[in-house]
Every structure is written in C-alpha cells, then in structure tokens.
Amino acid sequence: MKNDTLLVHAGRDPQAHAGMVNTPVFRTSTVIFPTLASYQDRKSHGDKFVRYGRHGTPTTYAFEEAVASLEGGYKTAAVPNGLAAIVASLTAYARPGAHLLMPDSVYTPARRFCEGRLASWGVRTEFYAPRIGAGIAGRLTPDTVAVYCESPGSQTFEVQDIPAIAAAAHARGIPVIADNTWATPYFLRPFELGVDVSIHAATKYIGGHSDLMMGVITANETHWDAIHKAVDDLGYSVSPDDCYQGLRGLRTLGVRLRQQMGNAVEVARWLERQPQVAAVNYPALESHPDHALWRRDFGGAASLFAVELRPEWGGRVQALVDSLTLFGIGSSWGGYESLVNLVQAGASRTATAWTPAGPVLRLHVGMEDPQDLIADLKQGFSAAAS
Ligand SMILES: *Cc1c(COP(=O)(O)O)cnc(C)c1O
C-alpha cells in the first residue's frame, strides 16, 4: 500500500469499536480479570494484551501499529517525547566500555545525554563528520555498539549517506539508529535504507498542531526486544489521549507535508535570490551540496531549513526577527504555523567546524500563503535595514 492509503487506514479497526471511525481513547491503569489464571496467562493474549495501563491500551496500540506500518518496521513504542525516544534507543545499547558513534550535527540534547549521563555509565561517544558515508568503517571498533544518524543534521542540514553507513556498520554486525524527525515516516522509509532503529519526535509533524509532546521508536525484528526492554526499564508510558492526538495528526500528515513543502520551496527560492542572504541550507534546493543524495533517498522535504545571512547582518538580525509578523518566535516546529529562530549550531560541535557566512535563521514554513510569508520577510528586511 502507498503512504497516503496507509495514513488513512493504518491502526484503524472500526468494527472492533462499535463502528467508530477512530479508535477511542481508553483510559486505564488497572484492568480486571475474571480469574487469576487469565491474569497470569500473558502469552495466550498476544501483543494487544492490556494488563496494566503503563504498558499501553488499545489506543496506544493503534497508534503504535499505524507508525510501524508507515515506517516499514516490525514494531513501534510510543514514548513521552522525542528526547525520550533518543534516550531509550541509546540506553538499549549502553554498557560500560561501549563505544558509540554520533554525528557532529546531532540534536544538542542528544549530545548532552551522551557527554553527561552515558559517559557516567562508561560509554565513550565519538562524534563523526556527518558526511562521512562509507568512511564510517574506519571509526568502527570491537567495542562499537551502535552508529547513530540524524539526516539532515539538526540546524545545519547535511544529508547523510545512510545506506553507505549502514552497509559498513552491518558488515561488522553493528546496528544503525536514526533520528528521522525531519523526514517523517511519510518522506522516508528508513528500514529500506538499512536503519535498524528509527526514532521520531512525534511532537513535530506527526502531532502537527503544536499541542502534543510525544516520541516514537520503531525497530526491526532483530532489535525490537532490546528497544522494548529499554522503554520498559525507563518506565516510559504515554497517555491514551496523546496517542489519540498522534493518530489524528497522522491522518492529515500527507496533505500537510505536501502543502508545507511546496510553500517552503517557494519561500526558500525567494530567499536565495535576496542580496541579504549568503546561502539557504535546504536539501530540496538544487544549490544544496547534498541535493542528489536527498533526491535518491527521500520522498520529499520537510518545511524546515536554515538561512545564512551576510556577515553585516550580525547586528540587525534581532531587529529582523522582531519585525516579522507571520513567523512566531519559539521552539519546536512541525505545526501548521510558520516559525523563526536563531541558530547557534557551530557552538556545540567538537569534531568538525561549521562556519556560516553570518547569522543563521532557522525557518519553519507553515500553511500560510507563501506570498504572504514572502511579503512579511521583505518588510522585515527593510524594517531591520533602516
Ligand atoms: C525536537 C527534536 C527532538 C526532540 O523532541 P521533543 O519531543 O521536543 O523531545 C529530537 N530530535 C530532533 C531532530 C528534533 O528536532
């Protein structure tokens, strides 16, 4: 089945729920059993057994099943937020003496978890150049427990050659974990590229309305037990209300992404032509150094990219941001509305330098009319220049 059909049908079983189109919200902690034997007999109930609320309810399972089928993975675990998905997936492989490979472009809280908590557990993290590709083979050691990818890189948008990285890692029996939040399950089929564990901040496009915090971890059959156990050990669970919102977001993921990608390309192309702009870092643009790689592996592009302004804008960038009226100033992205934020990605790098021409803005393009967004940017540039 194609993605658009899956978005409509995955995780739904109306006849199991009195004909209701959407799987209802099942709230519970305790579940009552008719006999002690039926309570103890976990095996015969299969995957959808609900014995205690922390492990999930029919609403949780419907959401997890929908994500697993979109991702093309074996099973999915819903967790409280995107960072929890990162923490659980890395915890699954953490042991004293372990070596972990992380891209230098990684989401900063993931870096902090590695440098702090994981280091205290005896895990040594090595940060690698995101465009390393097959060269990752030279970094693998007998203690390497996982290679982590995030493509494109948080804030800097380098696209990683995941198939090449996975081939090298798999040759040594090492799993690949990938944060695919930007691409969403709609624009990337991670397991077809060789990823073993795929994570998303469902907070972003899956939720899609800036009102949900959730994460998902999907694994192939080989790695599911390790992931499931880590999620269990960490005590993560997600409310059925949030899973309901996640399912609701999924139903419109395709139309939202197509619309937002179209808008983002239009805004990015306009920005590229402005004299105030040194570069637009957006893999969907032909000018991006990884455009061909993006085209090969992705089915589309999220509406999130970075704009490098010319150096002389260093003193005016604050005025520019403050004068925008349609771009909200705030964290996160993936909702229906446009956002702007200042990027300081170079600051946290340890393995590679990232030296933009001038100040860098990250734009999230929403579903507004792109011509209105362009007009807003245009008036922002003139207001800040005067
Ligand atoms: C936002 C984000 C996360 C964290 O998600 P939260 O739900 O905010 O915890 C993880 N990875 C990437 C790439 C993100 O953009």
The ligand as a Tripos MOL2 file, in Angstrom:
@<TRIPOS>MOLECULE
LIG
   15    15     1     0     0
SMALL
NO_CHARGES

@<TRIPOS>ATOM
      1 C1         12.5710   18.2660   18.5080 C.3       1 LIG1
      2 C2         13.5090   17.1930   18.2050 C.ar      1 LIG1
      3 C3         13.7190   16.1600   19.1100 C.ar      1 LIG1
      4 C4         13.1190   16.1650   20.4890 C.3       1 LIG1
      5 O1         11.7400   16.0810   20.5010 O.3       1 LIG1
      6 P1         10.8940   16.5580   21.7710 P.3       1 LIG1
      7 O2          9.5670   15.9750   21.5450 O.co2     1 LIG1
      8 O3         10.9530   18.0460   21.7670 O.co2     1 LIG1
      9 O4         11.5790   15.9800   22.9770 O.co2     1 LIG1
     10 C5         14.5570   15.1340   18.7340 C.ar      1 LIG1
     11 N1         15.1770   15.1230   17.5410 N.ar      1 LIG1
     12 C6         15.0130   16.1220   16.6560 C.ar      1 LIG1
     13 C7         15.7230   16.0590   15.3540 C.3       1 LIG1
     14 C8         14.1760   17.1850   16.9540 C.ar      1 LIG1
     15 O5         14.0320   18.1820   16.0890 O.3       1 LIG1
@<TRIPOS>BOND
     1     1     2 1
     2     2     3 ar
     3     2    14 ar
     4     3     4 1
     5     3    10 ar
     6     4     5 1
     7     5     6 1
     8     6     7 2
     9     6     8 1
    10     6     9 1
    11    10    11 ar
    12    11    12 ar
    13    12    13 1
    14    12    14 ar
    15    14    15 1
@<TRIPOS>SUBSTRUCTURE
     1 LIG1         1 GROUP 0 **** ****
